[in-house]
Amino acid sequence: MRLFAAVLPPDDVVDALAAEVEVLRGLPGAERLRWTGRPGWHLTLAFYGEVGEETVPELEARLGKAARRTEPFALALRGGGQFGHGKALWTGAQGDLQTLGLLAGRAEAAGRKAGLETGEHRRYRAHLTVARGRQAVDVRPHVDALRAFGSRTWTVDGIVLVRSFLPASGVPGEQPRYEQVGRWPLGSAGQASDAAG
């Protein structure tokens, strides 16, 4: 199964982003982008790729430990940018980025310690992808519009392990599907739930 660890924004933050994306979809060049849907809006901490069923329990245990070692922290969606000349359009994060980066490192380490090949380590850059382009697209108007975007600040209090199902039908515009495999509260709340379980 194809898995990744992520932070999910709360519903009202997703609503604010959805309103911003509606504006972006009206800008020139928007029709050349594949817009991600609300179910795909997350801040990826670590991507694990294909994971065998036999490895999942070990990965879950290690993610639980990573969550318990990280206290809840404040975060907001803010601004935006692009990767690869319009290959990906994203909104960024603002708040306790140091703790977010620490949590991403722990989620990556959880995969490595569970025996997964996590690839070359890269510096973590918090982002939530809102659109992708198959070819280079001039998204400067979209990036400019995103500069003023900002959500409310929320408290990140948990991480999730998500399974993604890539489109298989070949139908243009079909979105991946996402399913939560597990969720772990951060910090002492996670220790309390372990003691209760």
RAVENVEN-V816782 format. One record per helix or strand of 2 or more residues. SS is the DSSP state (@ for helix, = for strand). FROM is the first residue (numbers start at 1). TO is the last residue. Records with the same first field share a line. If there is no record, write none. Layout:
SS: FROM-TO ; FROM-TO
This chain:
=: 2-7 ; 34-35 ; 43-50 ; 73-83 ; 88-95 ; 128-132 ; 154-156 ; 158-165 ; 177-185
@: 11-24 ; 30-32 ; 38-40 ; 53-68 ; 97-113 ; 140-146 ; 188-196
